[in-house]
Amino acid sequence: MSFYDHIQEEDPDIFSALEGEDKREAEGLELIPSENYVSRAVKEAMASSLTNKYAEGYPGKRYYGGQEFTDKVETLAIERAKTLFGAEYANVQPLGGANANIAMYMALLQPGDTVLGMDLSHGGHLTHGHPVTYLTKIFNFVRYGMKDVETGEIDYDEMRRVAKEVRPKIVLAGFSAYPRELDYAKFVDIAREVGAIAVMDTAHIAGLVAGKAVKNPFDYGFDVMTTTTHKTLRGPRGGMILTRESEDLAKRIDKAVFPGFQGGPHMHQIAAKAVSFREALHPSFKAYAKQIIANTHAMEKVFIEHGARLITGGSDNHLILLDASKSFGISGGEAESLLDRAGITLNKNVIADDTRKPMDPSGIRFGTSAITTRGFREEESAEVAKIMIEVLTKRGDATVAESLTKIRTLALAHPIPESFL
Ligand code: DSN
């Protein structure tokens, strides 16, 4: 029986799109660092009857009846999330990472308050204060960046100076395109010095933190973490907010998520989060998280040996940001399309102080979370990097076709595991 038996019968158009996507994911290699493959168990929870249920409120305090099972599911999700991240409190209702960040701002700030966050082109995220977002009409975002793009060193002295000047209410760490570990103690020091709350947006590296392959920001005194659940953490698409302690913060965050910002929680998604957290608590997840980083290093080595320019000089996590213009004489957009044709999916990305436009920037961003789920190890990851270099250097149709065959062969040899289909 296929996962889509009923859709096939009732809605052939959607069925063919779903089948097409499954085939695309199976035959190509997914290198977008914010994507992954979820387990069959997570998919089953997402497809469960809980999608039928309204559950405004929180376990034990709901506005509608019939909450016997939703309460059980949400409580399990909360408890597992707390164990995974060493948190005292978790809100598992945010529908996504942006929702988690917006609810966090609503909980901790008054309109007009200042947030000190990382510049998008230096690795930050749209919700960290990019002028195109509605958030900037409500709050005042001041941005920091790297002192040295070649090493990725953040300019902590400048950050401290700016923090003293603008007195932010939140000092925000975290990123969507920064390949290095942050000096968490420095962030917390600066936040304490100016009386701000230290918040880490852990979205990209949540799985690495949960798998103890990188440092846990809570061990360095961060007050709040926001995250997505679907990147390295390998859960369903969704968000979450955690705090290390403080009854007061927890109450403010609960109120901000619901009723402040969202309506009824998506209980099927919360069940799927709970399932994925249980998977991440299994000892095998630690090996997975460690392997993600080993695979990134294997790719990094090949690109460095080729003489490519990696932003920050390399990577400490699951992602690499490469200057395609300097390394291969083509834009990020051109690199993305060429690699797409060769069966490798990644994304064009702005790099620090990019002279090109965001729709066709200079960089490409790629990572190893999904190929590691497929069982790739260092050798295969290095092979992928070599194929990428071949495509980006030669660029002709024949090379692209040859590379596509090689990628298909690698994908076939490492199919998405049965339990993830
Ligand atoms: N779109 C996500 C990413 O790719 O990093 C962040 O929101």
Residues whose N, C-alpha, C, O or C-beta is under 5 A from the ligand:
A	BS01	DSN	S34 S176
